[in-house]
Amino acid sequence: MVNFASATTSSCRTADGQFDVTVNYRGKNGQETPKSTVIAFYAFISKAISNPGVGRRLVFDVVKTNQGGAYNSHTGVFTCPKTGTYVFVWVIRLNSAYHSFELMINNSMFGSTYLYNENADGNVSGTVVAYVSKDDSIYVRMHSSYKGVGELYTDKYGRTAFSGWLLN
């Protein structure tokens, strides 16, 4: 969009050295470029989970952002609405526990994290950048063969969370 401002006389200078001009706008009102579609989600787990089983999918049930509507808070699965490069981040808070976690894309492991946290509270996070196709399923689960011990924790001081967004 291009705007033009012009003055036809030299009398448009005000006493304080500024200019007093009339702006004439020509062209379409509103945005002239196509609107971009934002695809992004952020959700966290509302309650602690004690000793989750091997391979259990984590369901991040409290959704704060779900632009594009592709994250399902009942299943914990993000179903890719558009092919492209995405960023996925998961943060797991543990309380006196040790566990391993996997980011899955269509039942293939793309990333994993592990934390051994004895007699303390701590967290572990993972980030994956992946080219994902429309209708692919992305989720976080407990490791498929490693049985951890202890509690996945979440509260107002630190959340167990999952997020993702379309990069390009």
N, C-alpha and C positions, 0 to 999 in steps of 0.2 A: 504494500500500500504506500502511495506517495502523497504527501500533503505539501501544499504550497502556502507560504506566507509572504505577503508583499506589502510594501508601503509605496504610495504614489507621490508623497511629498516629503520634504526634509523636516516637516513640522511634527513628525511622530516621536521625536525625542522628548522625554519628560524631563522635569527639573532635576530629578535625581540621576540622570544619565541613562536611564533605561529607555526602552522603546514601547510605545503604545501602538499596537498594530491590530488590524482586523484580519482574521484567518478565514479564508474561503476554502472550503473543502469540496473537491470534485472527485467523483467516483462512487463506488458501491459502499454502502454502510456495512459494517461488520467485518468478519474475517474473510480474507480472500484465499487463503491457503486451506487445503483440506484438513479437517480436524484429525489429530492423531488419536488412535485408540489406545488407551492405557490398559495394560494387563499387569496387575500386581496384586499380591495378597500377603496378609500377615495374620497369623492366628497363634494362640497359645493354649496350653492345657490348663484347665481350671482347678484340677484336684491332683494331689500326689498319687502316684501309682506304686504300690509295693510289689517287688519281685515280678515284673512283667515277664512273660514267657518268651522262649526262643522264637524269633521270627515274627513276633507280634507287631502289627502295624500300629503306629501311634496316631491317635485321633486328637488333633488340636482343635478343641471344640469351641473356643471363644474367638470369633472372627472380628478383627478390628478394621481390616481393609480387605476388600474383595472386588477390585475394579475388574470388570470383565466377567465376574460371576463364575470363575472356573474352579475355585476351591470348594470342596464339599466338607462341611464341618461334622457330618455324620459318619463319613468313611475315612477322612484324613487324606483324601486323594485330590491332587490338582490334575484336572484333565485339560491338556493343552488346547486352547482354542485357536491358535494360529502358529504355523511353523516359523521357527526363528531361533535365535540364540537367547537363552535365559540364564539368569543367576538364581541359584537356590541356596538358602542359608538355614541351618538348623542349629539351635542352641539348647543343650540339655543340662539341667541343673540336677545334681545328685547330692544326697545327704547320706554320708557314711555308706557308700556303695561303690561297686565297680561294674561297668557295663560297656558294651560296644554297640554302635548304632550304624545303620546303613541308609544312604539315600538311594532309592530305587527308581529307575526309569524303565517302564515296561518289564518288570521283574528281573532286570539286570542291575547289579550293584555298580553305581557310578562314584560313590564316595563313602568313606567310613571314618568313624571317630571312636576313641576309646578313652576312658578315664577310670583310674583307680584312685579312690578318694576315701581313705580309711579315717574314721572318727572326725570327719570334718564336712563342711558344706563347700561345694565347688561347682564349676560348670565346664563344659567342653562345647566347642562349636565347630562346624564344618561348612565349607563353601564349595559349590560346584558351579562351573560355567559349562553349559552343554547346548548343543544344537538339538532341538526337540521338534518333532513333527506333530502336526495337528492330530488331536485325539490320543496322544501318548499319555500315559498315567505316571505321575510322579508322587512319591510318598516317602516317609521316613519310617523305618522299622527297627526293632531290636535285631541284633546280629542273627543270621540264619542258623549258626551252629554253636555260638558261644553263649553259655548260660551264665549271666551275670548274677549279682546278688545285691539287694538293697533297694532303696527308694528313689524313684524319679520325683523330684521335688519342684514345686512351683508356688509362688505367692507374690504379694505385691512388691517384695524386695528383689525378686529375680524370677523370671518366667522361663519355662520350658516352651520354646517357640519354634515356628516354621514359617518361612517367608520365601517369596520368589517374585520375579518380575521379568518382563520381556526387555532385553537389552537392545536387540535389533532384529 
